[in-house]
Amino acid sequence: MNNIFRTKVKYIIIVLFFVFLFFFVGSLNKRKDLELKKDYVSSNTKIIKIINKKILECTKNIKDKTEQIVYLSHNLLLFERRNLQEVEREGYQIIKKVNSDNGKRICYPEIKMSDREKEKNINEILRNKMTALLERQECGEEISYIITYADTQYLSILYDISYGEENHTKSAITLQLETEEKISLDDLWLEFYDISKIFEESPIYFCENSQKELLKKKKPFNRTISILNWTGYYYLANNRIGIIWEDGLCIEAIFNWKKHINDIPKWILYEEDGKEEVITKTYEIIKKEEDLAKTHKNYLDFAKVYYPEIHLSDKEKEKRINQNLYEAAMIYYNPEKLEQYENVAYAANYHITYAEEDYLSILYLAYVTSKNQYYVGVTIDLKTGEKVSLKEFVSLEELYNFCLKTTTYYSFYWEGFLKQLFMKKEKEEIFEFLREEGTHYYDYYLKEDRIGLRVDDHICIEIPRILENRNETIKN
């Protein structure tokens, strides 16, 4: 009997031990889960604080606080945006207009301004947008809108076309009020690659509570696929840019678009006067020609080099200057390389950009077979007859920093080429040549109030001459 009792007690102790062990391990796992959850919440709380700080920075001068983050999960944010349809800003007011036509309820914005002509032009753009929506969405039951951004410069509106409770499509428009024009992504210097990069590097905002279920269906959220499903429409919000995704879902990413717009280069374009000959009190410049086709049988007929020649009383100096002017015109001429081609051409032309008593500056355009065209600048010190290096006129470091800082450039070039250059390369890369060692004899030219830089073999831009340190006779 005692043995049986002892055996039962033994089994009970063993069972109790395993029960205790089970609950103890479960307690440890639960504690670990709580710690992980705490870390996750803490991490996400930090993200929320950072994002809310950015939102507050952008909205501190805006009367309408239009949004509030209500949900966060794995870098995806769902927030409520107040249905803002009427606003009052300095210089204008947006009012809501309602119209019913063939069973459709149409809400659209109308602007009121003291400048009646500007008011008329902007309202015409808004009406044209509504007309386009009506033509494209014939079966829509209701068209409404919300104002996603409004200040004294920009107005961005998001339209919603409803086909019932759950079926929606969207469209958008952004206006620059000062110029009374629609702003396209092209105007913002943004391409598909730029939009993709913005959305890759930012938390994603979803601004439609009603589409929370749609968002759940889309999980796991794939940023790359979502961008590929982009409809092409965009809008601006506080410190963010939004795009309209498939199924009418809008997604937004953090993007300081105001800074981006301010950083977009502004071009002052002009036509070159093409001056090739000048006469001053002390010298004369005439146009000379060398026909390379006459001395090279395989050269094309237009293989002619035009270059300036100076006439001075000091013949020794005249010879030195003319040698420098001719060498600049022929800097890309390499007979041995050109002989490799059947139809060969080397041609050059020039115009005088600056001609005073102390300095002469020339800009050449050279055409080389198979290599397109090249710009070459040269500046001559007429006192010595020698070329002047860029660093003799200005500190290259100061010039480099100024070129990065300024957003206004002058050019005689077509704006499309300039835009391509600045979209493909960062400013630091464009002006990197200024940080390289060397004389930069052929990388610049002077004008009356500007200095021209050969930023690319094929492109020149100009900036105000405000940094020169060489000679007081050069006008600033």
Protein Blocks (a to p, Z undefined) as FASTA:
>chain_A
ZZmmmmmmmmmmmmmmmmmmmmmmmmmmmmmmmmmmmmmmmmmmmmmmmmmmmmmmmmmm
pmbacbdcfbdeehiacddddddfbdcdehiacddddddeehiacdddddddfblmlmmm
mmmmmmmmmmmmmmmmmmbcbdcdddfbdcfkbccddddddebjklccdddddddfklop
acdfklnopafklmmmmmmmpccddfbfklmmmmmmmpccdfklmmmmpghiacddehia
cdddehhiacdddddfklmmmmpccddddddehiabdcdfkbccddddddfklmmmkbcf
klccdddddddfblmlmmmmmmmmmmmmmmmgcfklmmmpmbdcdddddddfbdcfkbcc
dddddddehilpadddddddfknopacdfklmpcfklmmmmmmmpmcdcdfbdfklmmmm
mmmpcfklmmmmmmpgcjklmlcccdfkbccddfbfkbccddddfkbckbmklcZZ
